[in-house]
Amino acid sequence: MKDLKATASSQTTQVCNALRPLFPGIALAVVIGLAALFLSEHYGPPVMLMALLIGMVFNPLAEESASAPGIEFASKGLLRAGVALLGVRVSMSDIASLGVWGFGTIAGLLVATILLGILMSRRDWQLGLLAGGAVGICGASAALAISSCLPRGQAMQKETLFTVVAVTAMSTLAMIIYPIVLVRLGLNESEIAFVLGASIHDVAQVVGAGLTISTETAELATLVKMVRVSLLPVVLFVLILVSSTMNTTGTRQKITLPGFLIVFFVLAVLANTGLMPEAVADGAVTVSKSFLIVAISALGAKTSLRSLATAGSQNMIRIGILTLVLFAASAISAHFLTGLS
């Protein structure tokens, strides 16, 4: 009995010693995330954008040896954990409720947006996929999820941060401008709801834009938006398939799914088969959001404003063009979809 206690005590000590170097950096990222959440809830700016900007202010502190290990863990480990928990948001009932044509239209718009992003980034298809996926699926969350499946590096980290900033800014502008434009174009409420849900990047902005028209518009727009979110695992799976089968020299490699993506799929199955209690699913969504906020805070802290500025105007132009094309294509699609007019 004494030997068992001694072994347990020794293992606990080893775990604590291994985790101790992570505490300062994780604590810094958590504090930044809490500050961003406070500002978002009280003054309205997107929480992801606030976490990123506040994090960059603390870049000098994050680069210190005491904080660096925890910041690195938060920006990678917590990011992947947050993405894995997003699996509970996948809803097959939402997909079924829109019918074959509605779902097919949304999927087609998503694929077209990603392909256009890749075509606009011929020199680096990964950057085009990152931008197209963020615009076509769910903004900052999609950017973080896609980035976590791509090869890590300083360049990709910088592009991810810039994509989060750009897509969040575009989504906020869309929330304000799209309802006004769509009303002027003479679309009915169902058509407006479809366009808002199919073209605005972040869920919160979709709801906000819909509520400027009516509660019913907000509900239908959110439904369309969640169908886009439900397509995220498909995009991630295809991305892993492509990345794993071909390396930089074009040589085929063994396909290995990351553990966090497997958890994502398992949670999606549990959430859609009724095996997961609703309270657990709601809790997983909350934890996922918390992890992603802390992760983007850490990513911001790892990046200086000077290095972010070198991303150039081409990235903003790319995301802006993708946003406008998706909006126009969604409006045209809504006009021809039966059941909306």
C-alpha positions, 0 to 999 in steps of 0.5 A: 500500500505504501509503495502504491502511494509512493508511486502515485505521489512520484507520478504526480510530482513528475506531472507537476514538474512537466506542467510547471513551465507552461503555467506563466504563458497559459496564464498570460493567454487566459488573462488576455482572453478574459480581457477580450471577452469583457470588451466584447460583451460590454462594448460589442467588438468581435471577441476573436479580433480583440483577443488577437489585438490585445495579444499582440500588445503583449508580444514582448512579454510573451517572448520572455523565456518564462512565458514562451513554453506556455504561449506555444502550448496554448497556440497549438495544443489548446487550438487543436482541442478547441477545434476538436470540440467544434464537432458537437456543432455539426447538425445533420438535422439542419442539413436535412431541413434545407432540402437537397437543392438548398444544401447543394447550393450552399455546398456549391458556394463553399466549394466555389469560394475555396477554389477561387481562393486557391486560384487567386493564390497560385504560388501558395495554394495553402494560403488560398485554401485558408482564405477561401475556407475562412470566407466560405465556412465560418470565419475565424473558427474555420481559419483556425481549424484549417490552419491547424491541419496545415504544416506549421511555420512562422509564415503560416502563423502570420497568414492565419493571424492576418486572415482572422483580422481580415475576415472578422473585419469583413464580417462586421462590415457585412453585418451592417451593409448586407441587410441594407443592400438586400432590402434595396434590391427588393429581396423578400425576407426568406431570400434575405435570410438565405443570403445572410446565412450563406455569405456572412462569415461569423455566426454572431454577425449572421444573427445580428444582420438577420435581426435588423430585418426580423426575428424570423429572418435571423432564425432562417439565416442562422439555420443556413449558416449552421449548414455551412459550419456542418461542412467544416469536417468535410473540408478538414478531411479532404485537406488532411487527405491531400496533405498526407498523400503528397509531400513537398516533393510529390511523393506519396505518404501514408495517410494519418489522421490527427488525433484532434480530427478523429475526436472531431468526427466522434463528437459529431457522430455522438451529437447527431445520434442522440448519445450525447446529452444536450447539456454536455453538448452545450458545455462542449461548445462553451469550452471550445469557444474558450479554448479558441479565444485563449489560443488566438490570444496566444497566437496574437502574443507570439506575433509583433505588429511589425511582422504582421504588417509585412503580410501586405495588401494582397491578402486583404484584397484577396479576402475582400474579393472572395467576400464580395463574390460570395455575396453576389453568388448567394444573392443570385442563388437565392433568386433562383431557389424554389421555396424562397420566393 
